[in-house]
Amino acid sequence: MRYILKTLILPIAILSIMIQCKPLANTESANEKTFIIAYQTADCTGVAPMKCLQVKEKESDNWGNLYSNIEGFTYEPGFEYVLKVRTEKIPNPPMDGSSIKYTLLKQVSKIKK
């Protein structure tokens, strides 16, 4: 009888702890990102010389080039933006194109610089 109780109590206790545990709330899903867009573009080279948006995900990050566009977003020089975007993997992307599609979900802010 004691053996049965011991073998049942431990799994039941572990199961009840696991049921009560909830994952931490994540403010962004895996396919959503927050982008900070700089007030000016930069010269960059994709297939040919072009202008790239300067983007970072956190204030503490360094600016990086975004070689593709953000669907639904119209950039206006002289403004810094904070955007929520959805990312989608592009199946079989062209060799000279991005493997990720960016779509504007929300313009959080637009500040004149």
Buried (B, 14 or more C-beta within 10 A) or exposed (E): EEEEEEEEEEEEEEEEEEEEEEEEEEEEEEEBBBBBBBBBBBEBEEEEEEEBBBBBEEEEEEBBBBBBBBEBBEBEEEBBBBBBBBEEEEEEEEEEEBEBBBBBBEBEEEEEE
